[in-house]
Amino acid sequence: MTDPANDQSAQMLIQIRDLLAQQLEAQQQSMALQQRQFKMVSEQFERAKELQSRAEGLQQRSQSVLEAARKLLIVIVPVIAFLIGLVIWYLV
């Protein structure tokens, strides 16, 4: 014959085993989710780095274009002023 206390202990052990198995499965799912999230964050970080590099390149090119435009204006503005002066002189 089986002792009721032993049966109850066996049932409790089975329940504990089942709960531990469920907990382990939940932890594995959680770990898989964390790994996917980490991969996604890593990919986003790499994309952000690439975008930052492109933006820096664009800013450098813009700066060189602005410098060229300033140099050109230094030459063009006096020439235009001179031409306007000539036109005014000939009209007078």
Secondary structure, DSSP 8 states (H G I E B T S, - for coil): ---HHHHHHHHHHHHHHHHHHHHHHHHHHHHHHHHHHHHHHHHHHHHHHHHHHHHHHHHHHHHHHHHHHHHHHHHHHHHHHHHHHHHHHHH-
